[in-house]
Amino acid sequence: MSKNKISVSSEIGTLRRLLVHSPDSGLGKVVPSKAQDWLFEDIVHLETIRRKEYDYYTKLLLYFLDPDKIKGRLAEIDNSRNDFEFYKPESPAFFRSDKVVEVQWLLAEILEDHEIKLKLVASVCAIENCSYEMQDQLAVLNGVQLAKVFISGTLNDKEMLFPPVPNLIFTRDIGIVINDYILLNKPAKKARTREALLVKYIFYNHPLFSSYRDKIIELSDTSHHFLLPRDSDDMKVTLEGGDIMVVTKDHLLIGISERTTMEAAHQCIRLLFEKSIVKKITVIKIPKKRDYMHIDTIFTQVKRDMWVLLGAFSRKAIKMEDADPIQRALEGTKKDDKIKITQFRKKDLAEPETYDNLEELLADISKHDLGADEKVQFIYSGNNEFPFDAREQWTDSCNLLALKEGVVLGYDRNDKTVEAFKNAGFTIIHAHDLIPKLESGELRPKDMQDTLITMPSAELSRARGGFHCMSMPLLRDDI
């Protein structure tokens, strides 16, 4: 495997390299009065996320993608009293994998270039309205120190210079690899502006992506966008990676949602077809509600012939307990619960196809794009039972990451969804049981099939993102 190769042509091909960001001290600085401004539903406990939740995610990724970095070191890591150094990108003891790639150390490396450092310091200081004196102070920091400041907002964990960017743990949203192209995001919310800037500098300047510099796609704002009234959201250009899914090398899904606009989808279709990157693009317009946020909060792929999704967007009508036929009929016609699916083909843009519901679209992808022979199966959030369907979708029951086809990561708190996987014949294993088996060799990643790995999630789920959100795949095997 080439050290610098990137290529993603599916949601389920064996994962070989991805971009992540470990929870940093900025997460511990989120205060209640600013939580929603910074796109959090609640404040989270940093050390619990680090030591008892994301900790398992990092270990599993390393066992599956880069076992040499962790095999034989598990006892040392778990018994360490060195203040969690294995997981801190600024620490000399950090695991530093070229397969489980940490955004912060990529940033630190490009900041060692003096010219890049001065440009980025000036840009960040302009965004954050820093004083000229502070700009000079930042410019003398080394790359490791400055990367930490740019992400956490703090220089010494006590003095805050500007707000943190706590959403950086959701690396899916900063960009997406489509075959061997990189599509950069344009965040919808001000809280993610600095994130987008930092990531743009990384993709254009880090050696890891040097071979792909002419394959980076950026969306531009519409002409005279600054004159648009506040209520013309559809004409603004905002795009986040949670609304993009590469289901085959020729077929891309784009969500229009709370975070991704119609104009952004329009630009994507035009650019991707012009460059012949894909042949077919399906646009899935979902309600602009915080409940859903991105399309990957309402469905993700498990296998060629299996998907997990929220039943509200399927053929099946969810019957509320104790509801009579009139109530159910009225529930089903609520304006904000509608979904619109339109499919465009490069060879015939003038005649798009439409789908009535997600099941119809996903079944078509499985059968005709992926060649699935078996009947397409659907696992429903909360086992399609009210009120567990909505409760568990809120805590990311549909936001799963496939490490390979049929082996997915999800939160342990979504009991009814876990039950649905079990009923479908999946092995359910908790991360704290799996990791010792991977360390001892009792289980090997290549031998695992049809498995839901459940992860601790009491604090992580408060941030409103699952493991699909917390990953930006850079390289998957073709399927």
FENRA-V325038 format. One record per backbone hydrogen bond with DSSP energy under -1.0 kcal/mol. CO is the residue of the C=O (numbers start at 0). NH is the residue of the N-H. E is the energy in kcal/mol with one decimal. If there is no record, write none. Layout:
[[CO | NH | E] [CO | NH | E]]
This chain:
[[1 | 4 | -1.1] [6 | 475 | -2.5] [7 | 178 | -3.1] [13 | 476 | -2.5] [16 | 473 | -2.7] [16 | 474 | -2.1] [17 | 100 | -2.5] [18 | 471 | -1.6] [19 | 102 | -2.6] [23 | 26 | -1.6] [25 | 28 | -1.5] [30 | 33 | -1.5] [30 | 34 | -1.2] [33 | 37 | -2.1] [34 | 39 | -3.2] [35 | 38 | -1.5] [44 | 48 | -2.0] [45 | 49 | -2.7] [46 | 50 | -3.0] [47 | 51 | -2.2] [48 | 53 | -2.8] [52 | 55 | -1.2] [52 | 56 | -1.1] [53 | 57 | -2.7] [54 | 58 | -2.1] [55 | 59 | -2.6] [56 | 60 | -2.5] [57 | 61 | -2.2] [58 | 62 | -2.6] [59 | 63 | -2.2] [60 | 64 | -3.0] [61 | 65 | -1.9] [65 | 68 | -2.0] [66 | 69 | -1.5] [66 | 70 | -3.5] [69 | 72 | -2.7] [72 | 76 | -2.7] [73 | 77 | -2.8] [74 | 78 | -2.1] [83 | 86 | -1.5] [84 | 87 | -1.1] [85 | 94 | -1.8] [87 | 90 | -2.4] [90 | 93 | -1.7] [98 | 17 | -2.5] [100 | 19 | -3.1] [101 | 105 | -1.4] [102 | 106 | -2.4] [103 | 107 | -2.4] [104 | 108 | -1.8] [105 | 109 | -1.9] [106 | 110 | -1.7] [108 | 111 | -1.1] [109 | 112 | -1.4] [112 | 116 | -2.7] [113 | 117 | -2.4] [114 | 118 | -2.0] [115 | 119 | -2.7] [116 | 120 | -2.7] [117 | 121 | -2.1] [118 | 122 | -2.2] [119 | 123 | -2.8] [120 | 124 | -2.6] [121 | 125 | -1.8] [122 | 126 | -2.1] [123 | 127 | -2.5] [124 | 129 | -2.4] [130 | 134 | -2.0] [131 | 135 | -1.9] [132 | 136 | -2.0] [133 | 137 | -2.6] [134 | 138 | -1.8] [137 | 140 | -1.5] [141 | 145 | -2.6] [142 | 146 | -2.4] [143 | 147 | -1.6] [144 | 148 | -2.0] [145 | 149 | -2.8] [146 | 150 | -1.5] [147 | 151 | -3.0] [148 | 152 | -2.2] [150 | 164 | -2.2] [152 | 160 | -3.2] [152 | 161 | -1.2] [158 | 154 | -1.4] [164 | 167 | -1.9] [166 | 169 | -2.2] [168 | 170 | -1.4] [169 | 172 | -1.5] [170 | 173 | -1.1] [173 | 184 | -1.5] [175 | 182 | -3.0] [177 | 180 | -2.0] [178 | 7 | -1.9] [180 | 177 | -2.4] [181 | 216 | -3.4] [182 | 175 | -2.0] [185 | 238 | -2.5] [188 | 191 | -1.9] [189 | 192 | -2.0] [191 | 195 | -2.0] [192 | 196 | -1.8] [193 | 197 | -2.8] [194 | 198 | -2.5] [195 | 199 | -2.1] [196 | 200 | -1.9] [197 | 201 | -1.8] [198 | 202 | -2.7] [199 | 203 | -2.1] [200 | 204 | -1.5] [201 | 205 | -2.6] [205 | 208 | -1.8] [206 | 209 | -1.3] [208 | 211 | -1.8] [211 | 214 | -2.3] [214 | 181 | -2.4] [216 | 183 | -2.7] [221 | 224 | -1.8] [223 | 226 | -2.3] [224 | 227 | -1.4] [228 | 231 | -1.7] [231 | 234 | -1.3] [232 | 235 | -1.3] [233 | 262 | -1.7] [237 | 260 | -2.1] [238 | 185 | -2.4] [239 | 242 | -2.2] [240 | 243 | -1.9] [241 | 295 | -1.5] [242 | 254 | -3.0] [244 | 252 | -3.1] [249 | 278 | -1.8] [249 | 279 | -2.5] [250 | 246 | -1.4] [250 | 247 | -1.7] [251 | 281 | -2.6] [252 | 244 | -2.2] [253 | 283 | -3.0] [255 | 285 | -2.6] [259 | 256 | -1.9] [260 | 264 | -2.0] [261 | 265 | -2.5] [262 | 266 | -2.4] [263 | 267 | -2.5] [264 | 268 | -2.5] [265 | 269 | -2.2] [266 | 270 | -2.9] [267 | 271 | -3.0] [268 | 272 | -1.9] [269 | 273 | -2.3] [270 | 274 | -2.2] [271 | 276 | -2.4] [272 | 275 | -1.1] [278 | 345 | -2.7] [279 | 251 | -2.3] [280 | 343 | -3.4] [281 | 253 | -2.8] [282 | 341 | -2.5] [283 | 255 | -2.3] [284 | 339 | -2.2] [286 | 288 | -2.1] [288 | 291 | -1.3] [288 | 292 | -2.4] [291 | 293 | -3.0] [293 | 296 | -1.6] [294 | 297 | -1.7] [294 | 298 | -1.3] [297 | 309 | -2.1] [299 | 307 | -2.5] [301 | 405 | -2.6] [302 | 305 | -1.4] [304 | 376 | -3.4] [305 | 301 | -2.4] [305 | 302 | -2.0] [306 | 378 | -3.0] [307 | 299 | -1.9] [308 | 380 | -2.4] [309 | 312 | -2.0] [310 | 313 | -2.0] [312 | 357 | -2.1] [319 | 322 | -2.0] [323 | 327 | -2.3] [324 | 328 | -2.2] [325 | 329 | -2.4] [326 | 330 | -2.6] [327 | 331 | -1.9] [329 | 332 | -1.2] [330 | 333 | -1.2] [333 | 336 | -1.6] [334 | 337 | -1.2] [339 | 284 | -3.4] [340 | 354 | -1.6] [341 | 282 | -3.5] [342 | 352 | -2.1] [343 | 280 | -2.7] [344 | 347 | -1.3] [347 | 350 | -1.2] [352 | 342 | -3.3] [356 | 360 | -1.6] [357 | 361 | -3.2] [358 | 362 | -2.5] [359 | 363 | -1.7] [360 | 364 | -2.2] [361 | 365 | -2.4] [362 | 366 | -2.4] [363 | 367 | -2.7] [364 | 368 | -1.2] [364 | 369 | -2.0] [365 | 371 | -3.0] [376 | 306 | -1.7] [378 | 308 | -2.5] [379 | 382 | -2.3] [380 | 383 | -2.0] [381 | 384 | -1.6] [384 | 388 | -2.3] [386 | 390 | -2.1] [387 | 391 | -2.8] [388 | 392 | -1.6] [389 | 393 | -1.9] [391 | 396 | -2.1] [392 | 395 | -1.8] [397 | 399 | -1.1] [400 | 408 | -2.1] [402 | 14 | -2.9] [403 | 406 | -2.2] [405 | 450 | -2.4] [406 | 402 | -2.5] [406 | 403 | -1.2] [407 | 452 | -3.1] [408 | 400 | -1.2] [409 | 454 | -2.5] [412 | 414 | -1.8] [413 | 417 | -2.4] [414 | 418 | -2.2] [415 | 419 | -1.8] [416 | 420 | -2.0] [417 | 421 | -2.3] [418 | 422 | -2.4] [419 | 423 | -1.1] [420 | 425 | -2.2] [421 | 424 | -1.8] [426 | 451 | -2.7] [428 | 453 | -1.9] [429 | 432 | -1.3] [429 | 433 | -2.2] [430 | 434 | -2.6] [433 | 437 | -2.1] [434 | 438 | -2.4] [435 | 439 | -2.2] [436 | 440 | -1.0] [436 | 442 | -1.8] [443 | 446 | -1.8] [449 | 426 | -2.6] [450 | 407 | -2.2] [451 | 428 | -2.1] [452 | 409 | -2.3] [453 | 430 | -2.7] [454 | 411 | -2.8] [456 | 460 | -2.0] [458 | 461 | -1.3] [459 | 462 | -1.6] [460 | 463 | -1.4] [465 | 469 | -1.6] [468 | 171 | -2.5] [471 | 18 | -2.4] [473 | 6 | -2.3] [474 | 15 | -3.0] [474 | 16 | -1.7]]
